[in-house]
Amino acid sequence: MPRYVVAILTVLGSMFLLLSLLAPKGCDFVLDSPAPASGPKRLIWNLADGHEINRVGWPASVADDIWFLEGPLTVHLIFPGGEEGDVTFEKAQLRREGGQLRVVSLEFPAETIEQCYTRAAALAKQWKITDTTQLEDWHRTRGYSADQHAGYVALGRSDLPQPRGIQLRHAYLPKQPWGVSFGFGYVADPSSQPAP
């Protein structure tokens, strides 16, 4: 094996060891190992008992209140009440307020209208979003919402222990003009808000 390959592998191994030592203790952010070379990396976000940022492995190096992740990545989500499942996404945006997670948005690649519809319907079924009337109307009208606005429809549930939603939006790409995102969030503690 050439020396430069050995040197690169040594540096990568050292970086992995350093990162594993610096990871916050008690963090529910996990990479399964070994991950297949061709498949996405797998994360575990256990949000069943809280939504502190360490539960998603928020890096100390990200000082901003927004953390962007590039995929493809697969996350195993664990919600309150024992609900759990896997989602493979292309990009993610996580927003925090102090040490608490506020909003998580998982985005999927731009797709055709049929692919987008199939993905959104599967996400709705997986995550118990039972009222898909707007999705069905959007699909039937080929990308128009019930009120005839092109390019956007949203559906969700706020009555579950973990509120969540799905958005379909125009991606403005000629061959794959639609995009889907799946998200969930947390309401700020009213006692932590300043008085009006």
GIMOUR-V116690 format. One record per pair of residues at least 24 apart in sequence whose C-alpha atoms are under 6 Angstrom apart, sorted by the first residue. I is the first residue (numbers start at 1). J is the second residue. Records with the same first field share a line. If there is no record, write none. Layout:
I=J  J
This chain:
27=54  55
28=55
29=55  56  57
40=72  73
41=73  74
42=74  75
43=75
44=75  76
45=77
46=78
47=78  79
48=78  79  80
51=100  101
52=99  100  101
53=99  100  101
65=95  96
66=94  95
67=93  94
68=92  93
80=161
102=185  186
103=184  185
104=183  184
105=182  183
106=181  182  183
107=181
108=180
110=176  178  179
111=176  178
112=176  178
129=156  157
